[in-house]
């Protein structure tokens, strides 16, 4: 007789209860994606530097126009609370005292990948599309590219572009903010 293993999915509320009960610690490198608690990979120096560079570029240009969250949670429905490398969302900051930003709050989500690009494409980017997040960038360090995902649908993003060194890009929400792939990659 074959035994079928069953998976137990957790809600965002249960995930938070695990932190409150100290089953998970606030500094544990985990995120909740579609009900699964995922251990995040360690951040290497190139990855950290790229995130720092993005934070500096957006911080200098956007000031009071967007809130920048670095490697912090966003809530996407009852089963997902990923921690993208960078998220730009609507001010004022006081509105997030009781809950993390959700899809309607987000201007842009950025994932930086040194070793996780395939997993990000398979798991996180489809999640962001189903949630209706308008724009996602995947900074793929080994390939030296930035993948830009726009026009979300329940089946994925309809507009996908891959940009390389020498090209420029701007977030849809801030078309006046012209960045170069080279500035982001260093």
N, C-alpha and C positions, 0 to 999 in steps of 0.2 A: 504494500500500500504506500503510495507516494504521499509525502507531506509537502504541502505548498506553504512556503514562507510568506508571511504577510508583513507588510510595512506599516508602521504606525506614523501617521503624519501629525504634525503639531501645528496649532494655530499661533498667530502672533501673540495673542493673549497668553497662551500656555508658555510660549517662549519667554515672555516677560516674567511670568510666574517662576520659571526656572532660574532666572537671574535673581529675583527677589528671595527665593529659597536657597540661593547660593549653590545650586546644582551647576549652573553656569556662572562664571564670574564676568563682571563687566569688561575686563581686559582680555577675556578669551577671544581668540581670533576665529569667530564663527559667525555665520549669517544664516538666516532662514530663507530657503528658496523652495517654493511650492510645497511647504510643509516639511521639508527635510532640513535638518541642521547640518550645514556644510562647514567643514573645517577649511579655513582659508589658508592659502599657501603663504609662506614667509615672504616678506618684501625685501627684494635685493636692492643694492645701491642704485642701479640704473632705473629701476621702477620708482623708487623713492624720489630720485632726482627729477624724473619726468613729472611726477605728481606735484612736486615743489614748483617746478617751472610753470605748470598749468595754473597753479594757485596764484603765483606771482603775476602771470599774464592777465588772468581774469580779474584779480584783485585790483590791479592798477587801472584797468579799463572800465570796470563796471561799478565800482564804489557803491552808491546807494540804489543802483538799478536791480541788483540781484544779491541774494545771500549765497555765499560759497561754503559748501560743506565738504570737508576732506575726509574721506574714508569713514563716514558716519552713516547711520541707518536712514533709509527711506521706507515707508510702508506702502506695500502694493497688495491691497486686498487682505483677506483674513489669513492667508497662508504664507505670505512672503514679506520679509524685511531684509532685503539685501543691503550691502554696504559698498556702493560703488566708490571708485577712487576719488571721484569728484562729482558733485551735483550742484547745479545752479537752480535756485528756486526763488519764488516770489517773496518780497518783503511785505509787511514788516516782520521782523524776527520774533516779536512777542506772540504772534499767532501760533507758534510751534511749542509753546510752553507745556501743552498737555498731549501733544501727538507729533510724530515725525511728519515731514512733508510727504504728500502722496502724489499720485500721477497728475492731478489737476494743478498742483503747485509747481511742478518741475518745468523748467525751461530746457534743460540739457542734463544728460547723465553721461559721464565718461568713465570707461573702464580702461585701465592700462594693463597690458598683458605682456609678460616676458615668457611665461610658460603655460598660461591658461587660455590662450586665444581660442582653441577649439572648444573648450568647455564653456567659455563666455558666449560663443556663437551658438552652441547647442542648447544652453540652459538659460542664461540671463537675457540675452538679446531677444529671444522669442517671448520671454516673460514680460519684458519692457514693452514689446509691441502689443501683446494682448491687453496690457494695462492701459494702452493709449498714450504712452509717453512719446511726445512729439519728435524728440531727437535724441539719438545716442551716438556717441563716438567710441570706437574701439581703437586705442593707440597700440598698435602691434609692434613692439620694440624690435624683435628679431628681423621682421620683414621691413622695418623702417617705413611703415605706412600708417595712415589713419583711415579707418573705415567709417563712413558717415551713413547713418541709418535714419531715414525720415519717412513720413507718411505711414504711420502704423495702422495695421489691421489685425483682426484676431488670428490671421494665418501668417503674420510676419510683416516686415517693413517692405513697402512697395518701391521705395527709392533708396538704392544702396550704391554708394560711390566709394572707390578706393583711391585715396590721394597719396602722392609720393612727394619726396623732396623736390623743392622748387615750386610747388603749388601752394595756393592760398585757400583759406576757408573762413567762413564766418558762421556763427550759430544763427539759425533762422530767427530766433527771438531778438537777436542783436546784429542785424545785418551791417551796421556801421563798424563792427569790431572785426577788422581784418587781421587774421593770424596766418602765419606761414607754417607749413609742416616742419620746416627746418627749425623755427623758433620753438616748437613744441618738442621735437625730438632732440634738439641740442646739437 
